[in-house]
Amino acid sequence: GGKMRQRGMVLILSLIFLTVVSLLAMAAMRGGVLQEKMAGNYQESLQALQAAEAALRGAERYIEGGTAGPFNNSEGLYELVDTAMDPLASTTSWRSHNTGGQGPSPEYFIERLPYTQSLNENLAADEPQGERRLYRITARGYGLSNESFVLLQSTYSR
């Protein structure tokens, strides 16, 4: 009778061991899936960041070309009066910057700020003061989908 009980005990121990190994394997798979999702999200955010940076540079080239305008608060060209434009508002008008990359094209809008005095100018009363025009550029770049985007903002002096 003792050998029969031992055989039953081996079966129970084997089932417990199999259950523990199965739980460890499932935990390892779950961790691998999580790592894969994190890597995909990171790649998506890098794509969006690069697209937004490309749109910023495109807007700077547009301003540097000297033909920027008219700043009539449409088509992504705004004259700053009292408040800054809200990049998340649905009424904000954006200009597309086609990079030829994957995913949606990055976009930007430009706010022309009031004239400001140049930093290295002479403050003598009998000399004319130089003026610089400042522009605030807001760019939005997307990842491979519309679900992830990055907003960047810079101030450009000309």
C-alpha distance (Angstrom), angle and dihedral (degrees) to the residues before:
residue distance angle dihedral
G1 . . .
G2 3.84 . .
K3 3.81 94.5 .
M4 3.82 91.4 55.0
R5 3.82 91.5 55.3
Q6 3.81 91.1 49.3
R7 3.81 91.7 53.3
G8 3.79 90.1 52.3
M9 3.80 91.0 49.1
V10 3.83 91.9 52.9
L11 3.80 89.6 52.9
I12 3.82 92.2 51.3
L13 3.83 92.2 46.8
S14 3.80 90.7 48.1
L15 3.82 91.4 51.9
I16 3.82 91.7 48.9
F17 3.82 91.1 48.8
L18 3.83 91.2 47.7
T19 3.83 90.5 50.6
V20 3.82 92.5 50.8
V21 3.83 92.3 48.3
S22 3.83 90.5 48.1
L23 3.83 91.6 51.2
L24 3.82 91.1 49.9
A25 3.80 91.1 49.2
M26 3.81 92.0 50.2
A27 3.82 91.4 49.3
A28 3.81 90.6 50.9
M29 3.83 91.4 50.0
R30 3.79 91.5 48.6
G31 3.80 90.0 51.9
G32 3.81 91.0 49.8
V33 3.81 92.0 51.9
L34 3.81 90.0 49.4
Q35 3.82 91.0 50.9
E36 3.80 90.1 50.2
K37 3.82 91.8 51.3
M38 3.81 91.0 48.9
A39 3.80 91.6 50.6
G40 3.80 90.7 49.5
N41 3.80 92.1 50.1
Y42 3.80 90.9 48.7
Q43 3.81 91.2 51.4
E44 3.81 89.8 47.9
S45 3.82 92.0 52.1
L46 3.82 92.4 47.6
Q47 3.81 90.1 51.6
A48 3.81 90.1 51.2
L49 3.82 92.2 47.4
Q50 3.80 92.8 50.9
A51 3.80 91.2 48.0
A52 3.82 91.9 50.3
E53 3.82 91.1 49.0
A54 3.81 90.0 50.8
A55 3.81 89.9 52.0
L56 3.83 90.8 50.0
R57 3.80 91.1 52.8
G58 3.81 90.6 46.0
A59 3.81 91.0 53.1
E60 3.82 90.7 48.9
R61 3.81 90.1 52.3
Y62 3.81 89.0 48.5
I63 3.83 91.0 54.3
E64 3.80 92.9 42.5
G65 3.81 89.7 54.2
G66 3.81 87.7 72.5
T67 3.79 95.4 -133.2
A68 3.80 97.8 91.3
G69 3.75 113.2 140.0
P70 2.87 171.2 -37.9
F71 3.79 92.4 -122.8
N72 3.79 95.2 -154.8
N73 3.82 99.2 142.7
S74 3.79 93.8 -98.4
E75 3.79 138.2 89.8
G76 3.81 91.3 31.3
L77 3.82 95.6 -58.9
Y78 3.80 113.9 111.9
E79 3.78 134.3 178.7
L80 3.80 107.1 -142.5
V81 3.79 109.8 -130.1
D82 3.80 112.2 154.6
T83 3.77 110.9 -24.0
A84 3.77 135.7 27.2
M85 3.79 120.8 -109.4
D86 3.78 116.9 -96.9
P87 3.81 108.6 -125.3
L88 3.81 91.0 -158.3
A89 3.81 95.7 52.8
S90 3.79 115.3 107.5
T91 3.82 90.0 -136.8
T92 3.81 94.0 61.7
S93 3.79 112.2 111.1
W94 3.83 116.5 -138.6
R95 3.80 132.8 -163.5
S96 3.79 115.8 -135.8
H97 3.80 119.9 -125.3
N98 3.79 108.8 -161.7
T99 3.80 110.3 -150.9
G100 3.78 96.7 169.1
G101 3.80 89.5 -123.3
Q102 3.76 130.7 128.7
G103 3.77 122.1 -77.6
P104 3.81 128.3 21.6
S105 3.81 117.7 -21.5
P106 3.80 116.0 -99.1
E107 3.80 117.4 -112.6
Y108 3.79 139.3 -155.9
F109 3.75 142.5 -175.7
I110 3.80 128.4 -157.8
E111 3.78 128.0 -143.7
R112 3.80 115.4 -160.5
L113 3.79 107.5 -142.3
P114 3.82 126.4 -155.6
Y115 3.80 119.0 -82.9
T116 3.77 115.7 -85.4
Q117 3.77 134.2 -164.7
S118 3.79 116.8 -98.7
L119 3.79 113.9 -108.9
N120 3.82 97.8 -130.6
E121 3.78 97.5 47.2
N122 3.78 125.1 124.4
L123 3.80 112.0 -108.5
A124 3.81 94.9 -151.3
A125 3.81 112.0 137.1
D126 3.82 93.8 -132.3
E127 3.81 96.3 53.5
P128 3.81 125.9 78.9
Q129 3.76 116.8 -110.1
G130 3.77 119.9 -123.3
E131 3.77 118.4 -129.5
R132 3.76 129.8 -150.1
R133 3.76 126.2 -159.9
L134 3.79 114.6 -135.2
Y135 3.78 125.2 -156.3
R136 3.78 127.3 -167.8
I137 3.80 111.0 -147.7
T138 3.79 121.2 -162.9
A139 3.80 116.7 -169.6
R140 3.78 130.8 -171.9
G141 3.79 122.0 -161.6
Y142 3.78 127.3 -175.3
G143 3.76 133.1 -147.2
L144 3.77 120.1 -132.8
S145 3.81 88.1 -62.8
N146 3.80 136.0 37.8
E147 3.79 89.8 -111.9
S148 3.81 97.4 79.9
F149 3.78 124.6 48.3
V150 3.79 139.6 160.6
L151 3.80 125.9 -144.8
L152 3.81 119.0 -152.1
Q153 3.77 128.0 -179.8
S154 3.78 131.9 -167.9
T155 3.77 137.9 170.7
Y156 3.78 115.6 -129.3
S157 3.80 125.2 -163.9
R158 3.80 124.1 -153.7
